């Protein structure tokens, strides 16, 4: 079983849904950019390999989209 850092998932979702770069995410949360980038890469590889994990991530993405309100940051 492959486990992923929560930060890798946050960075992946932040990039995909929010359009944020990993660099900005790791700077904001004061995390290691190399570890986070490697984690995101492993997560993306896992998404391409198996259907089960991909379905889980899709359901997370849908849930975040449905339960969010649009925010404008200035």
Secondary structure by P-SEA (a helix, b strand, c coil): cbbbbaaaaaaaaaaacccccaaaaaaaacccaaaaaaaaaaaaaaaaccaaaaaaaaaaaaaaaaaccccccc
